[in-house]
């Protein structure tokens, strides 16, 4: 999945992080913040960590999961952020 957009929606104690792919794919992660304020970048980072933790359970041999460092990498270590910019026009606060 090649990411084209990322959105964070704030709904009370729940945060929904949506990752959009160029083929119309959408991956959504919901986070219970427990009342702790979390900005959009922190929410995206937390959602990525959660997805990385799930990868080991989705493989046949239980291996091959990425570590947190690799999860935040965009594959180009010389430039650019590891994720697309956050579209704040649709975020609810």
N, C-alpha and C positions, 0 to 999 in steps of 0.2 A: 504494500500500500504506500503510495507516494502522497505525503501530506500536502494539502493545499491550503488548509485553514484550521484554526483552532478557536473554539468559543468556550467561555466559562459563564455559566448561569448560576446566580446566587438565589437560593430560595430558602430563607430562614437559616437553619443550621445545615442545610444540605447544599452541596455544590455539585453541579453537573459539568463535567469537562467533556466536550465533544471534539473529536478529531475527524476531519473530513479528508477523504482521498480523492484523487483526480478521476477515478472511475465511478464516483458516486457513493463510495463506501463511507460509512459512519461508524465510529467506535465511540461509545459513550461510557464514562466512568462516573459513578456517583460517590461522593465523599461526605460523610457526616463529620462536620467540623467540630461538633461538640460545643458550639458557642464561641469557639476561638476564631478571631478574625484571620482570614487567609486571603492574601491578594491573589490575583489571577496567575501570576508566574509560579507562586508556591503551590497553587492548586494543580496546575499543569504538571509540575515536578512530582507531586504526590501521586497523581493519576498514572504517570509513567512508571513510578516505582511499583505501584500496585499491579500494573500489567506485566512488568518484568517478573514479579513474584509468581504470577500465574503461568508463565511460559513453561516452567519445569513440569507442571501438572498436565500440560497439553501435549507433551512429547511421549513417544512410545517407550523410550528408555529412561525417562525422568531426567535426562541430562540435556545439555545444549542450551540451557537458559542463559540469557545475558546477565552480566553484572550491572550494577547501577551506573558505573562509568560509561559502559557501552550503550546503555539505554538512553543516555542524554546526548550521545554523539550523533551528529548528522552525517558522519562519514568524511567530512572535510574539516580537518583539524586546523586549517590555516585561516578560515574566515567564517563569518556568519554565526547566528545563534543556532542552537541545536533543535529548534522547533519553529514553526511558522509564527509570525506575529499574531498576537491576540486581537481579535476583532471585538472591540469594546462597545460597538454601536448597538449590539443586541444583548448586552449583559444587564441583568437585573440586580439592583443593590437594595 
